[in-house]
Amino acid sequence: MNQEPSPASFDQEREHTRTGMSKASLKRDFLDNLFYIQGRFREVATPHDLYMAAAYTTRDRLLARWVKSAQDFKTTHARTVCYLSAEFLLGPHLANNLVNLGIAETSTEAAEELDLDLNAIIEEEEEPGLGNGGLGRLAACFMDSLSTLQIPSIGYGIRYEFGIFDQMIENGWQVEKSDTWLRNGNPWEIPRPKIRFPVMYGGHTEQYRDHDGRPRTRWVPDLVIDGVAYDTPILGYGVGNVNLLRLWKAEASESFDFQAFNVGDYYGAVHAKIEAETISKVLYPNDEPEAGKELRLKQQFFFVSCSVQDMIRLQFNTVGPLETLADKFVAQLNDTHPALAVAELMRLLMDEHDMEWDQAWDITHRVFCYTNHTLLPEALETWSVSLFERLLPRHLEIVYAINQRFLDQVRVRFLGDEDRVRRMSLIAEDGERRVRMAHLAVVGSRAVNGVAELHSELVKTTLFRDFHELWPDRFHNVTNGVTPRRFMVVANPRLTRLITETCGSDAWIRDLDRLRELEAHATDPGLHERWHEVKIAAKRDLSAWLKHRTGVLLDPEAMFDVQAKRIHEYKRQHLNVLHIVRCYQRIKQNPNHDMVPRAFVFGGKAAPGYFMAKLIIKLINAIAEVVNKDPQVNGFIRVVFMPDFNVKNGQRLYPAANLSEQISLAGKEASGTGNMKFSMNGALTIGTLDGANVEIREEVGAENFFLFGMSAEEVNRRQHQGYRPWELYRGDPELRSDIDLINSGLFSHGDTQLFRPLTDQLVNQDPFMVLADYRAYLTCHDHVAEVYRDHHRWTRMSILNVARMGKFSSDRAIREYAERIWQVEPHPVGGG
Ligand SMILES: [N-]=[N+]=N[C@]1([C@H](N)O)O[C@H](CO)[C@@H](O)[C@H](O)[C@H]1O
């Protein structure tokens, strides 16, 4: 009997092979992999060998479901979501996959029986840092939820050889170390050398007539490189569905030029290889400001072209005719980084598949949707027409054609309003002509969304006001979310157990609104005690890790006041610093000052070229050095900068925080997602009415949120009235003395100039209105301290915060995208 094994029999039959979930089969397969893959006996295995064996043992259990899912989606032509993102900040895989497979506990026991510590093995994993911050991590959370909600999807991105740099702190300064995440191999990906596409650059275009005499255009590039697929399975939680993350690596189509070699031009022989591989070599480490560098544009076109060609290949392999491409696929543009996809799909449909403009445009416009993640002007990508023309001559022609048709519409709709035409054009004409990628994304997409209610409103009333007036129905809001699997179950197993016991089931893990069941227990003394134990235990773990990494010892009994996010002036880490200086001065001026002991914990990377952000890191470490060794104050306050804040280290931080700092200037933080992760782990938030803070406060209740500062309207009004920070500096003695103390050299070994660039900017320009919110922030912190003294009040607020965080699951966000924007249905695959 040689009939294809049915999916069901696939598992039973293989139970005895490599996908069994029992302790026995996990132990057997682990030892097998240690021997057959790592070539090691237990006795001589290195920690890395043990990790690789564990990784392959876990991966095998994914593969069975992956193959079944792929078969199922292929045969059923399931409508599929393509998530195009230049960043996927996945974080370490092992622990997350064990949780999603439902074998975390069994694996821990299996390891113990082999006299191994699973946590130590998990620590071995290098995290794939293929992203900068919120945008990249959001893409990873969305992939987890797409699988968990059983929505067929493909994540398309770049397999950077070097991800976000590792951050070292030397003498208080950030030092970047290259991220060699691939040096020990990556057991979670499967190379697909046969899935490779040509990507063209440069050259020129030619007009010609096709066999029916119709005018056609061909692109004659002067460089062609290959994009090769590397696939990573993304398993959902407690389901059989496994989706695909397909990351592209750049390779030379000819990796060795023998002719050059024969004439002794050894560099020439490998030149093409080096030039090609450079394209997917490294992630640009900027979280907001655009790079504007040629290589960045090459990277964006590289993964866009591979991804769109792959969608067309899958269409042909499944459904067939291209005319129905938009029925099979919907593609989300994660910010403007993949916006070139609009022009690339037009090129492929017209130039390579002989489609007429209107049909090609109809399909393109129905395929793409675009998410905006920031209002910051410096983050809105534009490319010079000259660079665009040199690198992508055919796409510039298509952009011009799209623009012409679009502006015709605008002129008809807004007769005689040439100002509006100039504002809305895809081409900025003032100064050097530039292509506005955000405008291409909006015009080429059938849906545009912001990432939090306030942000989406501002997108409609400021950034894309003209477009909203033209197409009001095209604009939506989908507030961000985060996956509770990684940021609660993996990061905080103690809290997970306590919540499951209290709620009587773990249903909340895939239905986060069920956390509401905690409300009934919010004043239960027994729960309070255990809630406190869970938090203290996490604080002890973090203090031990920080002591080991930084030498700074934190008291777990102190309030852990945490601000962890990319360093950026709009996020106002320097406002937090002014509060610490105020605390320092208060203690120095009154040692008997009855202050609630606090541990101020910072974490976050600065873009390597961002001087002010790096100076803020130096200031935090400089203050830490003075405060932590001063016996008069270090019993009350301690300060520490956690190096190398990434997904892995974030998972240490979120469970240990008592207070989460979300203090950006209102109107600047599109959403924030760290705010959600801290609150889901029981931290209370001190924050402004910005981004998703607004909705967190609505959900948890104003009485359970420490609000301060101007609203976005007040910021606007104050800026229009003319903001004079120096008046605040002169008018507030405490503020003045705090800034003066930083200038005094106390924190810089007498160097009164070191922090001048920062303090002068605060007093003279203060673009993010730190001084305007200073007093309100301090007053709010006094209130925080008062509440913290009341242990049961704080614990009740903490429980209510967790209980009311259901909305901020990325499952809810993906359900909204699926229903409101993508019109895609779940497609369960058996064996879950
Ligand atoms: N780029 N970008 N934008 C951000 C983050 N910096 O990555 O996207 C994140 C994800 O949408 C937002 O939460 C955050 O507010 C916003 O600034």
The ligand as a Tripos MOL2 file, in Angstrom:
@<TRIPOS>MOLECULE
LIG
   17    17     1     0     0
SMALL
NO_CHARGES

@<TRIPOS>ATOM
      1 N1          9.0130   53.2500   13.0480 N.2       1 LIG1
      2 N2          8.3050   53.3020   13.8380 N.1       1 LIG1
      3 N3          7.5460   53.4150   14.6070 N.2       1 LIG1
      4 C1          7.2570   52.7950   15.8460 C.3       1 LIG1
      5 C2          8.5350   52.3000   16.5450 C.3       1 LIG1
      6 N4          9.4630   53.2960   16.7590 N.3       1 LIG1
      7 O1          9.1210   51.2720   15.8600 O.3       1 LIG1
      8 O2          6.4110   51.6900   15.5570 O.3       1 LIG1
      9 C3          5.8460   51.0630   16.6880 C.3       1 LIG1
     10 C4          4.9670   49.9400   16.1950 C.3       1 LIG1
     11 O3          3.8370   50.4250   15.5830 O.3       1 LIG1
     12 C5          5.0320   52.0550   17.5410 C.3       1 LIG1
     13 O4          4.5570   51.4010   18.6700 O.3       1 LIG1
     14 C6          5.9240   53.2180   17.9440 C.3       1 LIG1
     15 O5          5.1350   54.1600   18.6210 O.3       1 LIG1
     16 C7          6.5300   53.8480   16.6810 C.3       1 LIG1
     17 O6          7.4240   54.8780   17.0240 O.3       1 LIG1
@<TRIPOS>BOND
     1     1     2 2
     2     2     3 2
     3     3     4 1
     4     4     5 1
     5     4     8 1
     6     4    16 1
     7     5     6 1
     8     5     7 1
     9     8     9 1
    10     9    10 1
    11     9    12 1
    12    10    11 1
    13    12    13 1
    14    12    14 1
    15    14    15 1
    16    14    16 1
    17    16    17 1
@<TRIPOS>SUBSTRUCTURE
     1 LIG1         1 GROUP 0 **** ****
